[in-house]
């Protein structure tokens, strides 16, 4: 399943809007229109680890694609 994730990278000087399409695993016969929030939050935590100490990642929206 693919989830479109809109987020902001924020630091003391300002912020930047960004977006990514996150590929997540789901059971083959799932018919739920909701995004897999837990998988997206794990992705966000990994993305935060790559940022400098003074920057923060804030998710503003996520939509199943």
N, C-alpha and C positions, 0 to 999 in steps of 0.2 A: 504494500500500500504506500502511496505517496501523500505527504502532507506538506502544504505550503505554509512556511513559518515566516511571519513578519516580525522583525525585532529591531531594537535600538541598541547601539553601542554608545555608552555615556561615560564621560570623564569630566574633570574639572573645567575643561575648556569648552565643552559643548556636547553635541550628540550627532550621530549619523544613523539614518534609517537604512536598513538592509533587509534582504529576504533570501531564503533558501528553500529548496524542495528537499525534504528529508524522506529517505526511503526507509520504511519500517516493515517488520515482519508481522503478518497476521495469519490466522487460520485460513485455509483455502476457501471455506464456505461461510465467510462472515459477511453479513449484509447490513452492517451498521454504518450510518452516515456520519457518525462522530469520529474525529481524529483520535489517534491513540496518544493520549496526553502523557502517559507515563514514559513512553518511548521518546517523545519529543523532549520531555524534561531531562532525560538521560543524555540526549544529544546536546542540549543546552549546557549541561554541566561540563561535558567534554569540551565544548566550544569555549566556555569560560576559562578553562585551564590554560588555553593557548593565548589568552589576552594578558596584557601587562597588568600589574597589581592595581593601578589606579583606574582601570576601566571596568565597567559593569555591563552585562548583557541583560536586557529587559525584553521579554517576549510581549508583543502587542497583539498578536493574533495568530491563529492557526486554523487551517481549513483543509479538509480532505480533498485531494485532487482525483 
